[in-house]
Amino acid sequence: MEKLSHPVPASGRHTEPEGRRPGDLDRPQAAFYYDVGSPDAYLAAERVVGVLGTVPEFVPVRIGSPGGFRCAEEETIYRSEIERRAAAYGLMPLRWPDEFPADTEWAMLVATFAKQTGRVVAYSLAAFRQAFAAGRDLGERDTVLIAAAAAEMHPAAVVKAAGLRGTRARLEAATEAARSAGVRDVPAVVVGDRVFHGDAELEAAARAVARSREPA
């Protein structure tokens, strides 16, 4: 596993904007939009902190989805490319879930709850790794609860929160806000008014972050 220049603690709490005072110097300079069922988002999530040189705000959204392949050959090419990039980045060998793409609706509701409680990075990375390092189905609630446990989230609280209308409303609001910002697929990084789509554009996003730090 490649080393990140900004290690992410088990709780993931330091990445959340909630509770910060206006003007804090460590406020997120970028936002990272993703769905835990996306292999491209998995690759980006594992690299985004190190490449950007800062911890972005992790924002779970329901935009786009893997799949829609026109034939088996197209899917094989897609999988091979994801596996090639994972190896190039020094990640664990990629294992595909039997059910791909997975139905990640419940997993994304849990991600929304995790964001409320300051554990969204830890939970999301654990969910990605359950799916693409362990080959487990994120459509299965037990898999999601394993990821939640890795982020120190109590299973009873997770189940209750994921079933609340307020949690669903927050996920829908985040999704609409992302679309309004120009996000058309995941993963995406937003820096100011610029949107960078895909794992391959992380380096371009990093340059935008660096420019945003320069004195006016």
Secondary structure, 3 states (H helix, E strand, C coil): CCCCCCCCCCCCHHHCCCCCCCCCCCCCCCEEEECCCCHHHHHHHHHHHHHHCCCCEEEECCCCCCCCCCCHHHHHHHHHHHHHHHHHCCCCCCCCCCCCCCCCHHHHHHHHHHHHCCCHHHHHHHHHHHHHCCCCCCCCHHHHHHHHHHCCCCHHHHHHHHCCHHHHHHHHHHHHHHHHCCCCCCCEEEECCEEEECHHHHHHHHHHHHHHHCCC
